[in-house]
Amino acid sequence: MENPKEINCKEIFRKAYENRYTWKNEFHGYQGKCIFSINNIIHEGKFVLGKDFKPNIQEIDDDKIVKSISSQLFEVCIHRVKRQFQSVHSENNFNLVKSSESGIEMKVSGKNDGDKYRVKDKCINMVYRKIHGNIIEIFVDEFLDTGIGVLSKKYSSQQIDLNTLKANSQKLEYEDDFIKISEENYWILNSRTIKYLNQNQEEEIQKFVFKDLCLLD
């Protein structure tokens, strides 16, 4: 295990941040078919996602399902935007919390005071961030190495109350699959499975499938 005095948390985090897979700035969007299923009920449609990252879902009438598909597409895309480390974190300091087999855990001071991250093998495997008045806690169990950056493949997410620090949402278990759809190394979400316990404490599974994918010119 590393000597705490020799651990430069900001540099370790920077390397992991820059190791995330992102799209090129000239990305124009993509389109394809979308399939949503829950409790053996299936809805099929089409979608177009422009370079503004605003999904347009077609041939599905249920507004709730349209919103759910749109939110998955938007959430995936917003994490593919390349933003320079210095422009995002120049006003943050990263302070060692502990070093363990799970990675190097660090707490942020400065602009994003109180946020926490854990890094192992140049991958960010834990995120604890204040977003829109809540804390989002994410643990990543598995990554996909594309060769030009990593993508989270298997992970959990839960919302925590900012004041009580207690969970105020169900825990969501994600599993994502990606496919490369061009020679330019564009990796696109092919399917996403979300497991959680419903109000009756019964497991429910939502599945989103995106197929026949092609880039927009």
Backbone bond lengths (Angstrom), bond angles and torsions (degrees), N, CA, C in turn:
res aa  C-N    CA-C-N  psi(-1)  N-CA   C-N-CA  omega(-1)  CA-C   N-CA-C  phi
1 M - - - 1.452 - - 1.527 109.14 -
2 E 1.356 116.82 145.45 1.454 120.01 -174.58 1.526 111.61 -71.42
3 N 1.310 115.18 148.87 1.453 121.87 174.00 1.529 108.50 -68.88
4 P 1.365 118.56 124.11 1.471 120.39 -178.40 1.518 113.66 -52.80
5 K 1.338 117.59 -32.06 1.455 120.50 -179.24 1.529 112.00 -69.42
6 E 1.325 115.75 -19.37 1.462 119.78 -176.71 1.527 112.37 -99.85
7 I 1.326 117.33 1.62 1.459 120.81 -176.69 1.524 110.32 -90.52
8 N 1.329 116.49 117.30 1.466 122.67 175.82 1.526 106.67 -100.38
9 C 1.342 116.10 94.21 1.458 120.55 -171.79 1.529 112.79 -62.53
10 K 1.320 117.05 -39.32 1.475 118.87 -178.20 1.520 111.08 -64.80
11 E 1.325 116.69 -38.88 1.458 120.34 179.45 1.528 110.91 -69.96
12 I 1.321 116.52 -40.00 1.476 121.04 178.09 1.524 109.75 -63.06
13 F 1.339 116.18 -43.65 1.462 119.48 179.39 1.527 110.93 -67.01
14 R 1.339 116.98 -40.43 1.464 120.07 179.49 1.523 111.67 -58.35
15 K 1.331 116.36 -44.70 1.470 120.07 -179.70 1.523 111.32 -62.83
16 A 1.340 116.63 -39.12 1.466 120.43 178.28 1.536 110.48 -69.93
17 Y 1.328 116.19 -40.66 1.470 121.37 178.32 1.528 110.43 -59.68
18 E 1.316 116.21 -43.42 1.467 120.65 -178.40 1.527 112.40 -78.88
19 N 1.330 116.95 -8.03 1.465 121.82 177.31 1.526 111.93 -90.66
20 R 1.342 117.23 -1.77 1.467 120.22 177.46 1.531 109.54 -73.69
21 Y 1.330 116.67 144.42 1.462 120.25 177.50 1.533 109.45 -75.13
22 T 1.339 116.68 129.74 1.463 121.64 175.99 1.521 109.74 -134.00
23 W 1.346 115.21 160.41 1.454 120.48 177.61 1.525 110.70 -86.02
24 K 1.321 115.65 159.42 1.459 120.52 175.10 1.525 109.39 -68.76
25 N 1.323 115.78 153.67 1.465 120.64 -177.43 1.526 112.99 -63.83
26 E 1.335 116.76 -23.58 1.474 119.23 -178.45 1.531 112.46 -88.07
27 F 1.325 117.40 15.48 1.470 121.49 179.07 1.530 110.02 -59.75
28 H 1.343 117.01 129.31 1.471 121.90 -176.37 1.528 113.41 -104.98
29 G 1.319 118.10 -4.68 1.457 120.55 -179.01 1.524 111.91 107.97
30 Y 1.328 115.26 -178.80 1.461 120.23 -179.90 1.527 110.02 -156.00
31 Q 1.330 115.67 170.39 1.464 121.03 -178.83 1.514 109.51 -143.80
32 G 1.335 115.12 167.69 1.454 119.80 179.06 1.519 111.52 170.81
33 K 1.311 115.87 -164.06 1.464 122.52 176.17 1.525 109.28 -98.41
34 C 1.326 116.48 147.32 1.464 120.67 176.97 1.527 109.42 -126.41
35 I 1.326 114.81 138.95 1.465 121.68 179.54 1.525 107.66 -129.37
36 F 1.325 116.05 125.83 1.469 121.35 178.12 1.518 108.60 -118.17
37 S 1.333 116.35 132.79 1.469 119.05 178.31 1.518 110.51 -136.05
38 I 1.333 116.21 142.53 1.454 123.92 173.82 1.523 107.93 -153.19
39 N 1.329 116.22 131.79 1.474 121.55 -179.74 1.526 111.74 51.99
40 N 1.319 116.23 42.22 1.471 123.68 177.35 1.526 113.87 67.08
41 I 1.329 117.47 12.18 1.462 121.50 173.81 1.528 107.67 -100.65
42 I 1.332 115.29 126.28 1.466 120.26 -173.06 1.525 110.88 -116.63
43 H 1.320 115.71 136.06 1.462 122.41 174.62 1.522 107.80 -124.30
44 E 1.337 115.78 131.50 1.460 120.03 -179.44 1.513 110.56 -121.91
45 G 1.311 116.16 142.55 1.455 120.80 178.62 1.511 111.24 -158.82
46 K 1.314 115.67 -163.17 1.455 122.70 176.88 1.516 108.65 -127.68
47 F 1.325 115.37 160.43 1.458 118.25 178.01 1.526 110.16 -145.41
48 V 1.319 114.09 154.27 1.465 122.12 170.52 1.521 106.55 -130.52
49 L 1.316 115.77 130.54 1.461 120.91 177.67 1.520 107.75 -119.89
50 G 1.332 116.08 108.99 1.452 120.42 -177.29 1.516 112.48 -79.67
51 K 1.320 115.84 178.41 1.463 120.16 -179.04 1.520 112.09 -69.24
52 D 1.361 116.76 -12.42 1.460 120.59 175.30 1.529 111.30 -84.30
53 F 1.353 116.36 -0.53 1.473 123.71 178.39 1.526 112.54 65.68
54 K 1.333 117.67 24.03 1.465 120.93 176.23 1.526 108.57 -99.97
55 P 1.349 118.10 108.01 1.466 120.37 -177.00 1.526 111.62 -71.06
56 N 1.309 115.74 141.44 1.468 122.69 173.68 1.532 106.32 -117.68
57 I 1.336 116.55 107.78 1.474 121.83 -178.01 1.523 108.58 -95.97
58 Q 1.314 116.63 130.20 1.467 122.31 -177.15 1.529 110.79 -121.03
59 E 1.347 115.01 152.59 1.470 123.70 173.07 1.525 113.67 70.29
60 I 1.326 117.88 16.31 1.465 122.38 171.31 1.528 106.47 -126.09
61 D 1.349 116.89 125.90 1.462 121.47 -173.45 1.522 113.79 -92.49
62 D 1.325 117.25 -24.06 1.464 121.03 -176.34 1.532 109.83 -72.55
63 D 1.334 116.75 111.94 1.466 121.13 -175.30 1.525 112.42 -61.10
64 K 1.325 116.55 -35.91 1.458 120.79 -179.02 1.529 110.65 -64.46
65 I 1.325 116.43 -40.93 1.468 121.06 -179.91 1.525 110.25 -72.33
66 V 1.328 116.42 -39.44 1.469 120.16 175.97 1.524 109.82 -58.39
67 K 1.334 116.27 -44.51 1.467 120.72 179.56 1.527 111.29 -63.59
68 S 1.340 116.14 -39.50 1.459 120.59 -179.13 1.527 111.56 -66.45
69 I 1.330 117.03 -44.26 1.473 120.79 178.14 1.526 109.76 -64.59
70 S 1.329 115.95 -43.86 1.470 120.49 -179.44 1.523 111.41 -60.14
71 S 1.338 115.99 -41.98 1.465 119.44 -177.13 1.522 111.40 -66.68
72 Q 1.337 117.80 -34.80 1.471 120.21 177.39 1.522 110.39 -66.38
73 L 1.329 116.09 -45.35 1.469 120.02 -179.59 1.527 110.78 -63.63
74 F 1.331 116.85 -43.89 1.463 120.16 -178.94 1.523 110.89 -65.43
75 E 1.336 116.21 -43.87 1.474 120.44 -177.72 1.527 110.91 -61.90
76 V 1.328 117.02 -41.14 1.466 120.28 179.04 1.528 110.10 -65.69
77 C 1.328 116.27 -44.36 1.470 120.21 -175.38 1.519 112.53 -67.51
78 I 1.318 116.93 -39.40 1.466 119.66 -175.60 1.534 110.52 -64.59
79 H 1.345 116.17 -26.12 1.465 119.94 177.63 1.529 112.61 -83.01
80 R 1.325 116.87 -5.97 1.466 119.52 177.55 1.524 111.92 -93.69
81 V 1.334 117.22 -6.09 1.465 120.44 -180.00 1.527 109.44 -70.29
82 K 1.310 115.60 129.71 1.466 119.89 179.33 1.518 109.94 -85.36
83 R 1.334 116.13 117.43 1.461 122.00 176.18 1.521 108.01 -125.70
84 Q 1.307 116.24 130.61 1.459 120.43 -176.34 1.525 110.79 -62.99
85 F 1.321 115.46 139.63 1.465 121.44 -178.45 1.527 111.09 -53.94
86 Q 1.323 116.33 -43.86 1.460 120.51 -175.37 1.524 111.23 -64.75
87 S 1.330 117.68 -35.71 1.463 120.61 -178.73 1.521 111.81 -72.41
88 V 1.330 117.44 -24.37 1.471 121.62 -177.97 1.524 111.54 -94.55
89 H 1.334 117.06 -40.92 1.465 120.67 -168.48 1.525 115.11 -119.79
90 S 1.331 118.18 14.57 1.468 119.56 -177.64 1.530 112.18 -62.02
91 E 1.345 117.27 -28.08 1.463 120.45 -178.00 1.527 112.66 -96.08
92 N 1.327 116.59 10.32 1.469 121.48 179.76 1.524 111.17 -108.83
93 N 1.329 114.98 144.74 1.462 121.65 168.28 1.517 108.03 -113.42
94 F 1.319 116.39 149.34 1.463 122.06 -177.15 1.525 108.62 -118.25
95 N 1.327 115.84 119.64 1.459 121.63 -171.99 1.527 110.44 -116.26
96 L 1.318 116.26 132.37 1.463 121.72 -177.05 1.524 111.50 -62.47
97 V 1.335 116.60 129.66 1.471 122.72 171.04 1.517 108.95 -98.12
98 K 1.337 115.85 -55.34 1.466 120.36 176.12 1.520 109.51 -164.28
99 S 1.319 114.76 159.43 1.459 122.26 175.58 1.519 107.87 -120.74
100 S 1.356 116.60 127.70 1.460 120.84 -177.12 1.527 109.01 -145.40
101 E 1.316 115.88 -175.94 1.465 120.70 177.73 1.528 111.07 -63.12
102 S 1.335 116.67 -23.99 1.468 120.50 -179.80 1.517 112.43 -79.62
103 G 1.337 116.78 -15.87 1.456 120.25 179.02 1.513 112.21 135.37
104 I 1.307 115.47 -172.10 1.463 122.31 179.78 1.520 108.14 -99.98
105 E 1.340 115.79 113.55 1.459 120.80 -179.46 1.514 109.22 -92.57
106 M 1.331 115.82 136.43 1.462 120.88 -176.96 1.519 110.57 -138.64
107 K 1.331 115.21 151.18 1.460 121.99 179.40 1.515 108.85 -116.78
108 V 1.326 115.72 139.17 1.451 121.50 -176.15 1.526 110.48 -89.34
109 S 1.325 116.29 137.61 1.462 122.20 167.64 1.522 106.99 -123.76
110 G 1.337 115.82 154.06 1.452 119.15 -176.04 1.509 110.88 110.71
111 K 1.318 116.84 -138.43 1.467 122.09 -174.97 1.526 112.43 -57.30
112 N 1.312 117.65 -46.44 1.474 122.02 -179.41 1.524 111.04 -104.48
113 D 1.315 115.77 48.29 1.463 123.11 -175.34 1.533 111.92 -53.25
114 G 1.333 116.20 129.86 1.453 121.18 176.34 1.517 114.54 98.84
115 D 1.343 117.25 -18.51 1.464 119.31 175.92 1.527 108.81 -65.34
116 K 1.335 115.71 151.63 1.463 120.51 179.54 1.527 110.11 -134.09
117 Y 1.325 114.70 150.02 1.460 121.40 176.99 1.529 109.23 -140.48
118 R 1.331 114.92 158.44 1.468 120.25 171.50 1.519 107.69 -132.93
119 V 1.329 115.36 134.60 1.468 121.11 -175.22 1.526 109.62 -124.76
120 K 1.332 115.42 135.16 1.468 121.23 173.15 1.520 108.32 -143.63
121 D 1.319 116.54 131.94 1.468 122.22 177.55 1.528 111.99 52.45
122 K 1.338 116.56 45.09 1.461 123.29 178.41 1.530 112.81 60.86
123 C 1.341 116.43 27.53 1.460 122.01 175.99 1.533 109.07 -128.14
124 I 1.322 117.38 135.21 1.462 122.17 177.01 1.527 107.58 -84.69
125 N 1.346 117.09 105.45 1.468 119.77 -174.15 1.531 113.65 -104.49
126 M 1.330 117.13 3.06 1.466 120.64 172.31 1.522 108.80 -149.14
127 V 1.340 115.39 134.35 1.460 122.01 178.20 1.521 107.97 -130.92
128 Y 1.322 116.35 132.47 1.467 122.97 178.71 1.527 105.23 -135.83
129 R 1.353 115.62 96.68 1.464 119.79 -169.55 1.515 112.13 -129.63
130 K 1.334 115.72 143.70 1.462 120.97 173.14 1.530 108.51 -82.93
131 I 1.339 115.77 120.93 1.461 121.65 -179.87 1.526 108.64 -138.04
132 H 1.321 117.04 121.65 1.472 123.11 176.36 1.536 112.49 50.98
133 G 1.318 117.47 45.99 1.463 120.87 174.04 1.513 115.06 82.21
134 N 1.303 117.88 2.94 1.461 122.38 176.60 1.525 109.15 -129.04
135 I 1.320 114.92 169.25 1.461 120.93 172.66 1.528 107.52 -106.56
136 I 1.308 116.50 132.61 1.460 121.71 174.17 1.527 107.66 -107.34
137 E 1.333 115.47 125.51 1.466 120.94 179.57 1.524 108.86 -114.55
138 I 1.319 116.24 123.15 1.471 122.03 -177.01 1.525 109.30 -126.41
139 F 1.323 115.86 132.82 1.465 122.10 173.38 1.522 108.24 -120.14
140 V 1.327 116.73 126.95 1.467 121.46 -178.90 1.528 109.04 -103.82
141 D 1.332 115.90 125.66 1.468 121.69 179.95 1.522 112.79 -96.85
142 E 1.343 115.98 -26.16 1.471 118.47 -174.92 1.522 110.05 -149.28
143 F 1.321 115.61 140.91 1.460 122.21 178.92 1.529 110.24 -119.25
144 L 1.329 115.67 155.24 1.455 122.60 169.60 1.519 107.36 -107.55
145 D 1.332 116.69 122.52 1.463 121.39 176.92 1.519 108.17 -93.53
146 T 1.331 116.87 110.45 1.465 121.05 -177.64 1.525 112.32 -81.70
147 G 1.326 115.93 -9.20 1.457 120.26 -174.25 1.526 112.08 95.36
148 I 1.343 116.28 -20.74 1.475 120.83 176.39 1.534 109.56 -129.19
149 G 1.317 115.63 28.23 1.459 120.66 179.75 1.517 110.78 138.45
150 V 1.342 115.73 159.70 1.466 119.88 -176.77 1.518 111.04 -105.45
151 L 1.346 114.73 150.81 1.460 123.65 175.05 1.524 108.42 -121.96
152 S 1.324 116.85 141.35 1.466 120.36 174.08 1.519 108.89 -70.49
153 K 1.327 116.34 129.09 1.464 120.71 -175.81 1.535 111.86 -109.96
154 K 1.318 116.37 -41.55 1.466 120.89 -178.55 1.534 107.42 -134.23
155 Y 1.336 117.03 122.44 1.460 119.20 -173.02 1.529 110.41 -161.98
156 S 1.328 115.53 166.52 1.464 121.31 176.75 1.518 108.97 -122.35
157 S 1.334 115.53 155.34 1.456 121.17 179.96 1.522 109.30 -142.10
158 Q 1.334 115.58 138.19 1.457 120.24 177.77 1.524 109.66 -147.63
159 Q 1.334 114.77 145.38 1.463 121.64 179.43 1.523 109.37 -96.20
160 I 1.334 116.28 136.99 1.471 121.99 -177.10 1.525 109.17 -124.81
161 D 1.341 115.66 136.80 1.459 120.79 179.13 1.525 110.33 -66.38
162 L 1.327 115.88 131.88 1.459 121.22 -175.08 1.525 112.73 -66.47
163 N 1.331 116.80 -28.96 1.465 120.81 -176.94 1.528 113.12 -91.12
164 T 1.349 116.80 -46.30 1.468 119.94 -177.15 1.525 112.69 -88.41
165 L 1.346 116.14 -17.70 1.473 123.18 -175.81 1.534 112.03 59.99
166 K 1.337 115.47 26.32 1.469 121.13 175.33 1.522 109.23 -108.70
167 A 1.338 115.55 150.23 1.463 120.63 -179.34 1.526 110.22 -60.66
168 N 1.323 117.00 132.65 1.468 120.20 176.00 1.531 111.51 -123.40
169 S 1.324 115.63 21.63 1.462 121.10 172.68 1.521 108.03 -148.01
170 Q 1.323 115.41 163.12 1.462 118.05 175.34 1.531 109.53 -71.68
171 K 1.304 116.11 155.28 1.456 121.19 177.46 1.526 108.44 -80.30
172 L 1.325 116.55 127.95 1.454 122.43 179.66 1.517 109.64 -104.16
173 E 1.327 116.45 129.80 1.470 121.85 177.53 1.524 108.23 -107.00
174 Y 1.332 115.95 119.68 1.465 121.95 -175.34 1.526 111.15 -107.01
175 E 1.327 114.34 147.15 1.468 120.37 166.90 1.520 107.63 -140.32
176 D 1.325 116.12 118.90 1.463 122.40 -176.30 1.521 111.11 -111.57
177 D 1.327 115.37 144.35 1.465 121.58 171.07 1.523 108.17 -124.12
178 F 1.323 115.58 141.67 1.463 121.33 -176.75 1.521 109.89 -124.16
179 I 1.325 114.80 155.85 1.460 120.60 177.99 1.523 108.38 -134.82
180 K 1.324 116.42 141.83 1.462 121.07 176.27 1.521 108.07 -87.73
181 I 1.345 117.41 125.26 1.465 118.17 -172.23 1.521 114.44 -114.92
182 S 1.325 117.50 6.81 1.466 117.65 175.32 1.521 109.44 -155.41
183 E 1.324 114.94 168.29 1.455 120.17 178.38 1.536 111.49 -70.21
184 E 1.333 115.88 -11.51 1.460 120.42 -177.64 1.530 111.85 -90.19
185 N 1.322 116.21 15.85 1.464 121.90 175.69 1.522 113.65 62.51
186 Y 1.333 117.11 43.56 1.456 120.46 172.27 1.533 108.91 -89.68
187 W 1.321 115.58 112.19 1.453 121.44 177.22 1.527 108.31 -96.90
188 I 1.343 115.73 123.68 1.464 122.57 -172.99 1.528 109.16 -120.50
189 L 1.341 116.57 145.19 1.458 120.71 177.20 1.520 109.87 -63.57
190 N 1.337 114.87 123.15 1.464 122.58 -179.06 1.529 110.91 -97.86
191 S 1.338 116.54 -36.56 1.469 120.33 176.17 1.523 109.68 -158.38
192 R 1.322 114.96 152.19 1.465 121.78 176.17 1.528 108.69 -139.62
193 T 1.331 115.13 127.07 1.463 121.35 175.95 1.525 108.09 -111.81
194 I 1.342 116.33 131.34 1.460 121.78 179.13 1.528 108.76 -123.05
195 K 1.336 115.73 120.88 1.467 121.15 177.61 1.528 109.04 -109.91
196 Y 1.331 115.97 143.47 1.464 121.19 178.43 1.528 108.90 -163.95
197 L 1.313 116.65 167.25 1.457 122.04 175.48 1.519 109.03 -95.47
198 N 1.339 116.83 130.05 1.457 119.81 179.27 1.536 110.81 -81.27
199 Q 1.328 117.34 -171.41 1.465 121.31 -176.42 1.527 112.62 -63.34
200 N 1.329 116.34 -22.63 1.474 120.73 177.76 1.523 112.14 -93.27
201 Q 1.332 115.88 11.55 1.465 122.34 -178.79 1.528 112.41 60.99
202 E 1.338 114.66 30.18 1.463 120.99 175.36 1.534 108.26 -104.72
203 E 1.323 115.68 142.66 1.462 118.64 -179.13 1.521 110.93 -71.55
204 E 1.321 115.45 130.52 1.455 121.29 172.63 1.518 108.29 -118.75
205 I 1.316 114.91 150.09 1.465 120.67 179.94 1.524 109.13 -128.86
206 Q 1.304 115.35 122.98 1.459 121.37 171.21 1.520 108.24 -103.89
207 K 1.324 116.03 138.55 1.463 119.04 177.67 1.523 109.87 -130.65
208 F 1.319 114.72 131.72 1.458 122.69 176.18 1.523 107.72 -115.59
209 V 1.333 116.34 126.12 1.473 121.21 178.03 1.519 108.28 -121.35
210 F 1.316 115.84 131.88 1.467 121.86 177.31 1.524 107.53 -121.86
211 K 1.329 116.26 119.19 1.470 119.35 -174.85 1.522 110.86 -137.34
212 D 1.332 115.24 176.02 1.467 122.13 -175.54 1.534 109.82 51.55
213 L 1.320 114.76 46.28 1.468 121.11 -173.29 1.525 111.85 -82.25
214 C 1.321 116.63 139.18 1.465 120.43 173.51 1.519 109.60 -148.28
215 L 1.315 116.45 147.56 1.455 121.94 -179.37 1.518 110.89 -74.13
216 L 1.324 115.74 148.63 1.463 120.93 172.66 1.525 109.24 -85.40
217 D 1.318 115.87 147.19 1.469 120.74 179.99 1.524 110.42 -76.43
